[in-house]
Amino acid sequence: MRDSCLLELGLWVKCGATTFQALQAATKNAAELCGVGPELGTVEPGKLADLIVVTENPLADIENLRQLQLVIKEGQVVADHRR
C-alpha cells in the first residue's frame, strides 16, 4: 500500500475509528460509494480482488499493514518480500 493510504488509515484509528472500521471504509465502503460494490470491495466468490499479505494481523494494529509480504494482483504474485 502507498504510504499516503497507510497514513490515512492510521489517522482514522488515531481519531477514534476501530481498525475494522478503518479497513472497511477503505475497502467495502469505498467500493459501495463508487458504485462497484457488487464487483469489488470484499473477498467473496465471483468478485475481483487484488490482495496483500502481511506478517501480523492489521486488526490488532493498523501499522501491521506496513509488514507487507506479498502483493497479488489479478491472480498473480507481483511482489514477494518474504525472506
TIKERO-729900 format. One record per residue: residue in three letters; residue number from 1; x, y, z of N, C-alpha, C in turn. Coordinates in nm, 3 decimals. Layout:
// TIKERO-729900
node residu = ALA	num = NUM	n_c1 = X	n_c2 = Y	n_c3 = Z	ca_c1 = X	ca_c2 = Y	ca_c3 = Z	c_c1 = X	c_c2 = Y	c_c3 = Z
...
// end
This chain:
// TIKERO-729900
node residu = MET	num = 1	n_c1 = 0.084	n_c2 = -0.118	n_c3 = 0.000	ca_c1 = 0.000	ca_c2 = 0.000	ca_c3 = 0.000	c_c1 = 0.088	c_c2 = 0.124	c_c3 = 0.000
node residu = ARG	num = 2	n_c1 = 0.039	n_c2 = 0.224	n_c3 = -0.060	ca_c1 = 0.112	ca_c2 = 0.351	ca_c3 = -0.063	c_c1 = 0.115	c_c2 = 0.412	c_c3 = 0.076
node residu = ASP	num = 3	n_c1 = 0.224	n_c2 = 0.484	n_c3 = 0.105	ca_c1 = 0.239	ca_c2 = 0.547	ca_c3 = 0.236	c_c1 = 0.123	c_c2 = 0.639	c_c3 = 0.269
node residu = SER	num = 4	n_c1 = 0.070	n_c2 = 0.711	n_c3 = 0.169	ca_c1 = -0.040	ca_c2 = 0.803	ca_c3 = 0.196	c_c1 = -0.165	c_c2 = 0.728	c_c3 = 0.243
node residu = CYS	num = 5	n_c1 = -0.190	n_c2 = 0.611	n_c3 = 0.185	ca_c1 = -0.305	ca_c2 = 0.530	ca_c3 = 0.229	c_c1 = -0.283	c_c2 = 0.480	c_c3 = 0.372
node residu = LEU	num = 6	n_c1 = -0.162	n_c2 = 0.435	n_c3 = 0.400	ca_c1 = -0.132	ca_c2 = 0.387	ca_c3 = 0.535	c_c1 = -0.142	c_c2 = 0.499	c_c3 = 0.636
node residu = LEU	num = 7	n_c1 = -0.095	n_c2 = 0.617	n_c3 = 0.599	ca_c1 = -0.105	ca_c2 = 0.733	ca_c3 = 0.687	c_c1 = -0.251	c_c2 = 0.764	c_c3 = 0.716
node residu = GLU	num = 8	n_c1 = -0.334	n_c2 = 0.764	n_c3 = 0.612	ca_c1 = -0.476	ca_c2 = 0.795	ca_c3 = 0.630	c_c1 = -0.545	c_c2 = 0.693	c_c3 = 0.719
node residu = LEU	num = 9	n_c1 = -0.518	n_c2 = 0.565	n_c3 = 0.698	ca_c1 = -0.578	ca_c2 = 0.463	ca_c3 = 0.784	c_c1 = -0.534	c_c2 = 0.481	c_c3 = 0.929
node residu = GLY	num = 10	n_c1 = -0.406	n_c2 = 0.510	n_c3 = 0.949	ca_c1 = -0.356	ca_c2 = 0.535	ca_c3 = 1.084	c_c1 = -0.422	c_c2 = 0.654	c_c3 = 1.150
node residu = LEU	num = 11	n_c1 = -0.447	n_c2 = 0.759	n_c3 = 1.072	ca_c1 = -0.514	ca_c2 = 0.877	ca_c3 = 1.126	c_c1 = -0.659	c_c2 = 0.847	c_c3 = 1.163
node residu = TRP	num = 12	n_c1 = -0.727	n_c2 = 0.767	n_c3 = 1.083	ca_c1 = -0.864	ca_c2 = 0.729	ca_c3 = 1.118	c_c1 = -0.866	c_c2 = 0.660	c_c3 = 1.254
node residu = VAL	num = 13	n_c1 = -0.772	n_c2 = 0.568	n_c3 = 1.274	ca_c1 = -0.766	ca_c2 = 0.495	ca_c3 = 1.401	c_c1 = -0.728	c_c2 = 0.590	c_c3 = 1.515
node residu = LYS	num = 14	n_c1 = -0.631	n_c2 = 0.677	n_c3 = 1.490	ca_c1 = -0.589	ca_c2 = 0.773	ca_c3 = 1.593	c_c1 = -0.705	c_c2 = 0.864	c_c3 = 1.634
node residu = CYS	num = 15	n_c1 = -0.795	n_c2 = 0.893	n_c3 = 1.539	ca_c1 = -0.909	ca_c2 = 0.982	ca_c3 = 1.567	c_c1 = -1.029	c_c2 = 0.908	c_c3 = 1.624
node residu = GLY	num = 16	n_c1 = -1.015	n_c2 = 0.778	n_c3 = 1.648	ca_c1 = -1.121	ca_c2 = 0.706	ca_c3 = 1.718	c_c1 = -1.187	c_c2 = 0.591	c_c3 = 1.644
node residu = ALA	num = 17	n_c1 = -1.160	n_c2 = 0.575	n_c3 = 1.516	ca_c1 = -1.217	ca_c2 = 0.459	ca_c3 = 1.445	c_c1 = -1.146	c_c2 = 0.333	c_c3 = 1.491
node residu = THR	num = 18	n_c1 = -1.216	n_c2 = 0.222	n_c3 = 1.490	ca_c1 = -1.151	ca_c2 = 0.094	ca_c3 = 1.516	c_c1 = -1.072	c_c2 = 0.055	c_c3 = 1.392
node residu = THR	num = 19	n_c1 = -0.981	n_c2 = -0.038	n_c3 = 1.407	ca_c1 = -0.907	ca_c2 = -0.085	ca_c3 = 1.289	c_c1 = -1.003	c_c2 = -0.148	c_c3 = 1.189
node residu = PHE	num = 20	n_c1 = -1.103	n_c2 = -0.219	n_c3 = 1.238	ca_c1 = -1.202	ca_c2 = -0.280	ca_c3 = 1.149	c_c1 = -1.276	c_c2 = -0.172	c_c3 = 1.070
node residu = GLN	num = 21	n_c1 = -1.319	n_c2 = -0.067	n_c3 = 1.138	ca_c1 = -1.390	ca_c2 = 0.042	ca_c3 = 1.070	c_c1 = -1.302	c_c2 = 0.109	c_c3 = 0.964
node residu = ALA	num = 22	n_c1 = -1.176	n_c2 = 0.130	n_c3 = 0.996	ca_c1 = -1.084	ca_c2 = 0.194	ca_c3 = 0.901	c_c1 = -1.064	c_c2 = 0.106	c_c3 = 0.777
node residu = LEU	num = 23	n_c1 = -1.040	n_c2 = -0.023	n_c3 = 0.799	ca_c1 = -1.020	ca_c2 = -0.114	ca_c3 = 0.686	c_c1 = -1.147	c_c2 = -0.128	c_c3 = 0.603
node residu = GLN	num = 24	n_c1 = -1.261	n_c2 = -0.134	n_c3 = 0.668	ca_c1 = -1.388	ca_c2 = -0.145	ca_c3 = 0.596	c_c1 = -1.416	c_c2 = -0.018	c_c3 = 0.515
node residu = ALA	num = 25	n_c1 = -1.383	n_c2 = 0.097	n_c3 = 0.571	ca_c1 = -1.402	ca_c2 = 0.224	ca_c3 = 0.499	c_c1 = -1.317	c_c2 = 0.229	c_c3 = 0.373
node residu = ALA	num = 26	n_c1 = -1.195	n_c2 = 0.175	n_c3 = 0.381	ca_c1 = -1.103	ca_c2 = 0.180	ca_c3 = 0.269	c_c1 = -1.130	c_c2 = 0.073	c_c3 = 0.162
node residu = THR	num = 27	n_c1 = -1.213	n_c2 = -0.025	n_c3 = 0.195	ca_c1 = -1.237	ca_c2 = -0.136	ca_c3 = 0.102	c_c1 = -1.385	c_c2 = -0.144	c_c3 = 0.066
node residu = LYS	num = 28	n_c1 = -1.462	n_c2 = -0.209	n_c3 = 0.148	ca_c1 = -1.604	ca_c2 = -0.233	ca_c3 = 0.121	c_c1 = -1.683	c_c2 = -0.104	c_c3 = 0.103
node residu = ASN	num = 29	n_c1 = -1.670	n_c2 = -0.013	n_c3 = 0.197	ca_c1 = -1.748	ca_c2 = 0.112	ca_c3 = 0.190	c_c1 = -1.707	c_c2 = 0.196	c_c3 = 0.070
node residu = ALA	num = 30	n_c1 = -1.578	n_c2 = 0.201	n_c3 = 0.040	ca_c1 = -1.531	ca_c2 = 0.279	ca_c3 = -0.075	c_c1 = -1.586	c_c2 = 0.221	c_c3 = -0.205
node residu = ALA	num = 31	n_c1 = -1.586	n_c2 = 0.088	n_c3 = -0.217	ca_c1 = -1.640	ca_c2 = 0.025	ca_c3 = -0.338	c_c1 = -1.788	c_c2 = 0.054	c_c3 = -0.353
node residu = GLU	num = 32	n_c1 = -1.861	n_c2 = 0.046	n_c3 = -0.242	ca_c1 = -2.005	ca_c2 = 0.075	ca_c3 = -0.248	c_c1 = -2.030	c_c2 = 0.220	c_c3 = -0.286
node residu = LEU	num = 33	n_c1 = -1.954	n_c2 = 0.312	n_c3 = -0.230	ca_c1 = -1.969	ca_c2 = 0.454	ca_c3 = -0.260	c_c1 = -1.943	c_c2 = 0.483	c_c3 = -0.408
node residu = CYS	num = 34	n_c1 = -1.848	n_c2 = 0.410	n_c3 = -0.466	ca_c1 = -1.814	ca_c2 = 0.429	ca_c3 = -0.608	c_c1 = -1.906	c_c2 = 0.351	c_c3 = -0.701
node residu = GLY	num = 35	n_c1 = -2.001	n_c2 = 0.277	n_c3 = -0.645	ca_c1 = -2.096	ca_c2 = 0.203	ca_c3 = -0.727	c_c1 = -2.044	c_c2 = 0.072	c_c3 = -0.783
node residu = VAL	num = 36	n_c1 = -1.935	n_c2 = 0.021	n_c3 = -0.727	ca_c1 = -1.878	ca_c2 = -0.106	ca_c3 = -0.774	c_c1 = -1.881	c_c2 = -0.214	c_c3 = -0.666
node residu = GLY	num = 37	n_c1 = -1.964	n_c2 = -0.196	n_c3 = -0.565	ca_c1 = -1.975	ca_c2 = -0.293	ca_c3 = -0.457	c_c1 = -2.004	c_c2 = -0.435	c_c3 = -0.501
node residu = PRO	num = 38	n_c1 = -2.088	n_c2 = -0.455	n_c3 = -0.605	ca_c1 = -2.114	ca_c2 = -0.592	ca_c3 = -0.648	c_c1 = -1.991	c_c2 = -0.663	c_c3 = -0.707
node residu = GLU	num = 39	n_c1 = -1.891	n_c2 = -0.587	n_c3 = -0.751	ca_c1 = -1.773	ca_c2 = -0.646	ca_c3 = -0.814	c_c1 = -1.648	c_c2 = -0.639	c_c3 = -0.727
node residu = LEU	num = 40	n_c1 = -1.639	n_c2 = -0.539	n_c3 = -0.639	ca_c1 = -1.515	ca_c2 = -0.512	ca_c3 = -0.564	c_c1 = -1.546	c_c2 = -0.483	c_c3 = -0.418
node residu = GLY	num = 41	n_c1 = -1.440	n_c2 = -0.477	n_c3 = -0.338	ca_c1 = -1.452	ca_c2 = -0.427	ca_c3 = -0.202	c_c1 = -1.449	c_c2 = -0.531	c_c3 = -0.093
node residu = THR	num = 42	n_c1 = -1.482	n_c2 = -0.655	n_c3 = -0.127	ca_c1 = -1.477	ca_c2 = -0.765	ca_c3 = -0.030	c_c1 = -1.423	c_c2 = -0.888	c_c3 = -0.101
node residu = VAL	num = 43	n_c1 = -1.375	n_c2 = -0.983	n_c3 = -0.024	ca_c1 = -1.325	ca_c2 = -1.108	ca_c3 = -0.081	c_c1 = -1.439	c_c2 = -1.210	c_c3 = -0.072
node residu = GLU	num = 44	n_c1 = -1.499	n_c2 = -1.239	n_c3 = -0.186	ca_c1 = -1.610	ca_c2 = -1.334	ca_c3 = -0.194	c_c1 = -1.607	c_c2 = -1.401	c_c3 = -0.331
node residu = PRO	num = 45	n_c1 = -1.667	n_c2 = -1.520	n_c3 = -0.342	ca_c1 = -1.675	ca_c2 = -1.585	ca_c3 = -0.472	c_c1 = -1.743	c_c2 = -1.493	c_c3 = -0.575
node residu = GLY	num = 46	n_c1 = -1.685	n_c2 = -1.486	n_c3 = -0.693	ca_c1 = -1.742	ca_c2 = -1.408	ca_c3 = -0.801	c_c1 = -1.696	c_c2 = -1.263	c_c3 = -0.806
node residu = LYS	num = 47	n_c1 = -1.624	n_c2 = -1.217	n_c3 = -0.705	ca_c1 = -1.575	ca_c2 = -1.079	ca_c3 = -0.705	c_c1 = -1.429	c_c2 = -1.075	c_c3 = -0.748
node residu = LEU	num = 48	n_c1 = -1.389	n_c2 = -0.961	n_c3 = -0.803	ca_c1 = -1.249	ca_c2 = -0.937	ca_c3 = -0.836	c_c1 = -1.178	c_c2 = -0.892	c_c3 = -0.709
node residu = ALA	num = 49	n_c1 = -1.054	n_c2 = -0.935	n_c3 = -0.692	ca_c1 = -0.982	ca_c2 = -0.893	ca_c3 = -0.572	c_c1 = -0.832	c_c2 = -0.894	c_c3 = -0.597
node residu = ASP	num = 50	n_c1 = -0.768	n_c2 = -0.784	n_c3 = -0.564	ca_c1 = -0.623	ca_c2 = -0.780	ca_c3 = -0.550	c_c1 = -0.600	c_c2 = -0.790	c_c3 = -0.400
node residu = LEU	num = 51	n_c1 = -0.498	n_c2 = -0.863	n_c3 = -0.360	ca_c1 = -0.477	ca_c2 = -0.889	ca_c3 = -0.218	c_c1 = -0.336	c_c2 = -0.853	c_c3 = -0.176
node residu = ILE	num = 52	n_c1 = -0.323	n_c2 = -0.819	n_c3 = -0.048	ca_c1 = -0.192	ca_c2 = -0.808	ca_c3 = 0.014	c_c1 = -0.187	c_c2 = -0.909	c_c3 = 0.128
node residu = VAL	num = 53	n_c1 = -0.068	n_c2 = -0.959	n_c3 = 0.154	ca_c1 = -0.046	ca_c2 = -1.050	ca_c3 = 0.266	c_c1 = 0.055	c_c2 = -0.982	c_c3 = 0.357
node residu = VAL	num = 54	n_c1 = 0.020	n_c2 = -0.971	n_c3 = 0.484	ca_c1 = 0.108	ca_c2 = -0.907	ca_c3 = 0.582	c_c1 = 0.146	c_c2 = -1.008	c_c3 = 0.690
node residu = THR	num = 55	n_c1 = 0.252	n_c2 = -0.977	n_c3 = 0.764	ca_c1 = 0.305	ca_c2 = -1.068	ca_c3 = 0.864	c_c1 = 0.212	c_c2 = -1.083	c_c3 = 0.984
node residu = GLU	num = 56	n_c1 = 0.158	n_c2 = -0.972	n_c3 = 1.031	ca_c1 = 0.074	ca_c2 = -0.973	ca_c3 = 1.151	c_c1 = -0.065	c_c2 = -0.921	c_c3 = 1.118
node residu = ASN	num = 57	n_c1 = -0.160	n_c2 = -0.948	n_c3 = 1.205	ca_c1 = -0.300	ca_c2 = -0.911	ca_c3 = 1.186	c_c1 = -0.318	c_c2 = -0.759	c_c3 = 1.194
node residu = PRO	num = 58	n_c1 = -0.365	n_c2 = -0.695	n_c3 = 1.086	ca_c1 = -0.387	ca_c2 = -0.550	ca_c3 = 1.091	c_c1 = -0.504	c_c2 = -0.510	c_c3 = 1.181
node residu = LEU	num = 59	n_c1 = -0.591	n_c2 = -0.604	n_c3 = 1.216	ca_c1 = -0.698	ca_c2 = -0.571	ca_c3 = 1.310	c_c1 = -0.643	c_c2 = -0.549	c_c3 = 1.451
node residu = ALA	num = 60	n_c1 = -0.530	n_c2 = -0.611	n_c3 = 1.481	ca_c1 = -0.465	ca_c2 = -0.592	ca_c3 = 1.611	c_c1 = -0.395	c_c2 = -0.458	c_c3 = 1.618
node residu = ASP	num = 61	n_c1 = -0.336	n_c2 = -0.415	n_c3 = 1.505	ca_c1 = -0.265	ca_c2 = -0.287	ca_c3 = 1.497	c_c1 = -0.260	c_c2 = -0.247	c_c3 = 1.350
node residu = ILE	num = 62	n_c1 = -0.318	n_c2 = -0.134	n_c3 = 1.317	ca_c1 = -0.326	ca_c2 = -0.089	ca_c3 = 1.178	c_c1 = -0.186	c_c2 = -0.075	c_c3 = 1.116
node residu = GLU	num = 63	n_c1 = -0.085	n_c2 = -0.049	n_c3 = 1.198	ca_c1 = 0.053	ca_c2 = -0.036	ca_c3 = 1.148	c_c1 = 0.106	c_c2 = -0.168	c_c3 = 1.094
node residu = ASN	num = 64	n_c1 = 0.041	n_c2 = -0.280	n_c3 = 1.127	ca_c1 = 0.084	ca_c2 = -0.410	ca_c3 = 1.073	c_c1 = 0.070	c_c2 = -0.416	c_c3 = 0.922
node residu = LEU	num = 65	n_c1 = -0.007	n_c2 = -0.325	n_c3 = 0.863	ca_c1 = -0.017	ca_c2 = -0.320	ca_c3 = 0.717	c_c1 = 0.118	c_c2 = -0.285	c_c3 = 0.653
node residu = ARG	num = 66	n_c1 = 0.208	n_c2 = -0.230	n_c3 = 0.731	ca_c1 = 0.341	ca_c2 = -0.195	ca_c3 = 0.679	c_c1 = 0.432	c_c2 = -0.317	c_c3 = 0.667
node residu = GLN	num = 67	n_c1 = 0.392	n_c2 = -0.430	n_c3 = 0.724	ca_c1 = 0.472	ca_c2 = -0.553	ca_c3 = 0.721	c_c1 = 0.434	c_c2 = -0.638	c_c3 = 0.599
node residu = LEU	num = 68	n_c1 = 0.442	n_c2 = -0.577	n_c3 = 0.484	ca_c1 = 0.398	ca_c2 = -0.638	ca_c3 = 0.359	c_c1 = 0.486	c_c2 = -0.757	c_c3 = 0.321
node residu = GLN	num = 69	n_c1 = 0.421	n_c2 = -0.869	n_c3 = 0.290	ca_c1 = 0.493	ca_c2 = -0.989	ca_c3 = 0.247	c_c1 = 0.469	c_c2 = -1.020	c_c3 = 0.099
node residu = LEU	num = 70	n_c1 = 0.341	n_c2 = -1.014	n_c3 = 0.057	ca_c1 = 0.305	ca_c2 = -1.046	ca_c3 = -0.082	c_c1 = 0.203	c_c2 = -0.947	c_c3 = -0.134
node residu = VAL	num = 71	n_c1 = 0.209	n_c2 = -0.921	n_c3 = -0.263	ca_c1 = 0.104	ca_c2 = -0.847	ca_c3 = -0.333	c_c1 = 0.056	c_c2 = -0.938	c_c3 = -0.446
node residu = ILE	num = 72	n_c1 = -0.074	n_c2 = -0.963	n_c3 = -0.449	ca_c1 = -0.134	ca_c2 = -1.049	ca_c3 = -0.551	c_c1 = -0.230	c_c2 = -0.963	c_c3 = -0.631
node residu = LYS	num = 73	n_c1 = -0.205	n_c2 = -0.953	n_c3 = -0.760	ca_c1 = -0.286	ca_c2 = -0.870	ca_c3 = -0.850	c_c1 = -0.331	c_c2 = -0.955	c_c3 = -0.967
node residu = GLU	num = 74	n_c1 = -0.461	n_c2 = -0.956	n_c3 = -0.991	ca_c1 = -0.518	ca_c2 = -1.035	ca_c3 = -1.100	c_c1 = -0.472	c_c2 = -1.180	c_c3 = -1.094
node residu = GLY	num = 75	n_c1 = -0.463	n_c2 = -1.235	n_c3 = -0.973	ca_c1 = -0.428	ca_c2 = -1.374	ca_c3 = -0.954	c_c1 = -0.280	c_c2 = -1.406	c_c3 = -0.961
node residu = GLN	num = 76	n_c1 = -0.195	n_c2 = -1.307	n_c3 = -0.980	ca_c1 = -0.051	ca_c2 = -1.328	ca_c3 = -0.992	c_c1 = 0.024	c_c2 = -1.256	c_c3 = -0.880
node residu = VAL	num = 77	n_c1 = 0.125	n_c2 = -1.321	n_c3 = -0.826	ca_c1 = 0.211	ca_c2 = -1.255	ca_c3 = -0.728	c_c1 = 0.295	c_c2 = -1.152	c_c3 = -0.803
node residu = VAL	num = 78	n_c1 = 0.280	n_c2 = -1.025	n_c3 = -0.767	ca_c1 = 0.356	ca_c2 = -0.920	ca_c3 = -0.835	c_c1 = 0.465	c_c2 = -0.862	c_c3 = -0.746
node residu = ALA	num = 79	n_c1 = 0.461	n_c2 = -0.892	n_c3 = -0.617	ca_c1 = 0.568	ca_c2 = -0.851	ca_c3 = -0.526	c_c1 = 0.578	c_c2 = -0.955	c_c3 = -0.416
node residu = ASP	num = 80	n_c1 = 0.699	n_c2 = -1.001	n_c3 = -0.391	ca_c1 = 0.723	ca_c2 = -1.102	ca_c3 = -0.288	c_c1 = 0.836	c_c2 = -1.053	c_c3 = -0.199
node residu = HIS	num = 81	n_c1 = 0.802	n_c2 = -1.018	n_c3 = -0.076	ca_c1 = 0.901	ca_c2 = -0.965	ca_c3 = 0.019	c_c1 = 0.931	c_c2 = -1.065	c_c3 = 0.131
node residu = ARG	num = 82	n_c1 = 0.891	n_c2 = -1.191	n_c3 = 0.110	ca_c1 = 0.922	ca_c2 = -1.292	ca_c3 = 0.212	c_c1 = 1.071	c_c2 = -1.317	c_c3 = 0.213
node residu = ARG	num = 83	n_c1 = 1.120	n_c2 = -1.355	n_c3 = 0.328	ca_c1 = 1.263	ca_c2 = -1.382	ca_c3 = 0.341	c_c1 = 1.293	c_c2 = -1.525	c_c3 = 0.308
// end
